[in-house]
Amino acid sequence: MLKKYLKPASIGFATGILNGLFGAGGGSVLVPLMEKFLKIDEHKSHATAIPVILIMSAVSSFLYIRKGFFDFHIWLFVSIGGVVGGFLGAKFLKKIPKKWLKIGFGTVICITAAKMIF
C-alpha cells in the first residue's frame, strides 16, 4: 500500500524543494514528472498541478512573509491579474489539443530558461 504512494510523494518532495528554493517548479517540473512517471494525461496533469502548487506556495509564502521577503502592493496587483488569467486559462485548457498544449508549454519553459541563463 505505501509503495503505491512513494512515487507521487517523491515527485511532490522534489517539486516542493524547487518551489521553496526558487519560487518555481510547480508547473515546469511537476507537470512533466506526472506525465512521464505517473502516466497522467496532459490535460489532467496541468489541472492537477494547480492545487498542488497552491498548497506548496501557501507554505513557502508563509515562510517568506515571516522572514520579510514580501511586497504586499506588488502581490495584490499581480494576484488580480493572475486570478483573471487563471480563470481564462482553466476555461480554455480542454479546448487546446494535446499536441499544442505540449508545444506551448515547452516553448514557455524554453523561453524562461533562456531568460534566466542570459
CORLINCOR-V697107 format. One record per residue. RES is the residue in one small letter. SS is DSSP state (~ for helix, > for strand, _ for the rest). PSI is psi in radians with two decimals (none if undefined). BURIAL is I if it has 9 or more other C-alpha atoms within 8 Angstrom, else O. Layout:
RES/SS/PSI/BURIAL
RES/SS/PSI/BURIAL
//
This chain:
m/_/-0.86/O
l/~/-0.63/O
k/~/-0.56/O
k/~/-0.55/O
y/~/-0.05/O
l/~/-0.77/O
k/~/-0.86/I
p/~/-0.65/I
a/~/-0.66/O
s/~/-0.72/O
i/~/-0.75/I
g/~/-0.71/I
f/~/-0.86/O
a/~/-0.76/O
t/~/-0.69/I
g/~/-0.72/I
i/~/-0.79/O
l/~/-0.69/I
n/~/-0.74/I
g/~/-0.67/I
l/~/-0.82/O
f/~/-0.11/O
g/_/0.35/I
a/_/3.09/I
g/_/-0.44/I
g/~/-1.16/I
g/~/-0.73/I
s/~/-0.44/I
v/~/-0.82/I
l/~/-0.80/I
v/~/-0.94/I
p/~/-0.63/O
l/~/-0.71/I
m/~/-0.68/I
e/~/-0.83/I
k/~/-0.88/O
f/~/-0.43/O
l/_/-0.07/I
k/_/0.73/O
i/_/2.38/I
d/_/2.59/O
e/~/-0.85/I
h/~/-0.77/I
k/~/-0.63/O
s/~/-0.66/I
h/~/-0.79/I
a/~/-0.65/I
t/~/-0.59/O
a/~/-0.55/I
i/~/-0.91/I
p/~/-0.51/O
v/~/-0.79/I
i/~/-0.68/I
l/~/-0.84/O
i/~/-0.81/O
m/~/-0.74/I
s/~/-0.62/I
a/~/-0.77/O
v/~/-0.85/O
s/~/-0.73/I
s/~/-0.77/O
f/~/-0.81/O
l/~/-0.72/O
y/~/-0.78/I
i/~/-0.77/I
r/~/-0.56/O
k/_/-0.01/O
g/_/0.19/O
f/_/1.14/O
f/_/2.41/O
d/_/1.80/O
f/~/-0.76/O
h/~/-0.76/O
i/~/-0.78/O
w/~/-0.78/I
l/~/-0.88/O
f/~/-0.65/O
v/~/-0.67/O
s/~/-0.69/O
i/~/-0.85/O
g/~/-0.67/O
g/~/-0.65/O
v/~/-0.79/O
v/~/-0.83/O
g/~/-0.69/O
g/~/-0.70/O
f/~/-0.84/O
l/~/-0.74/O
g/~/-0.74/O
a/~/-0.64/I
k/~/-0.64/O
f/~/-0.21/O
l/~/-0.85/O
k/_/-0.35/O
k/_/-0.21/O
i/_/2.16/O
p/_/2.59/O
k/~/-0.74/O
k/~/-0.83/O
w/~/-0.52/O
l/~/-0.79/I
k/~/-0.77/I
i/~/-0.80/O
g/~/-0.80/O
f/~/-0.79/O
g/~/-0.69/O
t/~/-0.79/O
v/~/-0.74/O
i/~/-0.77/I
c/~/-0.75/O
i/~/-0.76/O
t/~/-0.77/O
a/~/-0.78/O
a/~/-0.73/O
k/~/-0.61/O
m/~/-0.53/O
i/~/-0.71/O
f/_/none/O
//
